[in-house]
Amino acid sequence: MPVSITFNGNALRSIAVQASADDLRVRANRVLSAARRGAPVDRGTLRASLAVEFTRVGDVPVARIGSNLKYAMFVHEGTGLYGPAHTPIVPRNGRYLVFTPRGSKTKVFAKSVRGMPGRPFLRDGPDAARRPPRR
């Protein structure tokens, strides 16, 4: 007796896209958790601002992980000598940088500052996504 098989390409594609979206959701949330663990904490604002956004480009699921805070990139990449430009921070308007360090009441006047090293809390995330899921 002959057997007839009907292939439904649209249904198979839909199942594959949904499976990849589900896997991406799990992995993206692992990356987000790793980034939160690695983010420096002063007041917790940066850590709390980290989020994952899921979208699709055509049939391809996409996840974006990051922060909407303006200073997040400076914390991640570093500033001054330690940042992408590798140059000290100097005043734009005037002769001195003027600031009050946290915990001090005295103003500091400086012609330049070295900046701060980066804390690349998002770079460790992809390793967390590669690990097999916990059972």
N, C-alpha and C positions, 0 to 999 in steps of 0.2 A: 504494500500500500504506500503510495507516494505521500511525502510530508511537505506541506506548504509553509514557508516562513515569510512573514511580512515584516519588513524593517521600517520602523518609524523613526526617522532621523531627527525630527523635531523634538520628539519626546526624549530621545537619548541625549540630545544636546542640552535640553532643559535640565535633565537629571545631573549631567556632568557640570553644568554651570552652577547649579545649586550646591552640589557637593564641594566644588572648589570655593564657593562663597562661604560655606560653613567652615571649611578648613582655614580659610583666610581669617575669618572672625576669631577663631581660637588662637591662631598664631599672632595676630595683631594684638589681641588682649594680653598675650604673654610678653610681647615686646613692650607694651604700655606698662605692665607691672614691673618689668626689669628697669625701664627708664625711671619710673617713680622711685624704685629702690635706690638707684644711682644718683638721682638729682640731689644737689646740695640743699640743705634745709636751714634757712635762717628764720623766716616766719612761716614757711610752708606754702607761700603763695605760688611759687614756681611749680612745686610738686602737684599742688591741687589743680593747676591750670593745664596739666598734660592731659590730652584727650586723643581719642581715635575717631576718625571720620571715615565712614564707608560710602563708596560711590561705585558706579559702574562706568566703564568706557566701552560702549557697545555691549557685548556679552561678557566682557572681562571685569571681574570684581577687583576693586582697588581700595586699599586702606592707606590713609595718611595719618601719621602720628606726630604730634608736636604740641606747641603752646602758642597761644595768641598774645602772650606778653611781649612787649617791645624789647625787654632786656634778656629774654631767654637765649637768643643767639649769642649775645656777648658772654653769658655765663658758660654756654656750651663750647664756644670756639676760643674764648679768651680775648683779652684786650691788650693794647699797647705792644710791648716787646714780645709778649706771649701769643698775641693774636695773629690773624692772617697777614697783616701789614708788617709785622716785626719792627715797629717803630715806637718810640716813647710817645706818651700822650703829652701834648703841649697845648698851651692856651691859644684859642682862636682870636679872641678879642681882649687884648690887654697883655700885660707882662707876666702875670702869675695866675696859676690855678688856685682857687680859694675854696676850701671845703672844711667841714668839721667832721672828724672821724667819729664813728659810732662809739658811744660810751665816753666821749670827751666833751668838754665845754669850750675848748680852745680851738680857734681857727688855725688852719695850716695854709701857708702861702708857699707854693712850689713853682719852679720854672718848668718842671716836667715830672712825670711819674712813670714808673715802669709798666703799670697795668697789672692785670691778674692772669694767672694761668687758667686755661679752659678746664671745664669739668664735663667731658663729653659723655653725658649720661644716656644719650640716644644711641651711641655707637655700640654699646654692649647688647642692645636689644635683639639684633638679628641672631645672635647665638642662642638666646632664649627661645626664639621661634623654631630653631632647628631641633631642639631637644624633643624626645618623644613625650607624649602627654603622660601626666601622672595618673596612675590607676588607683 
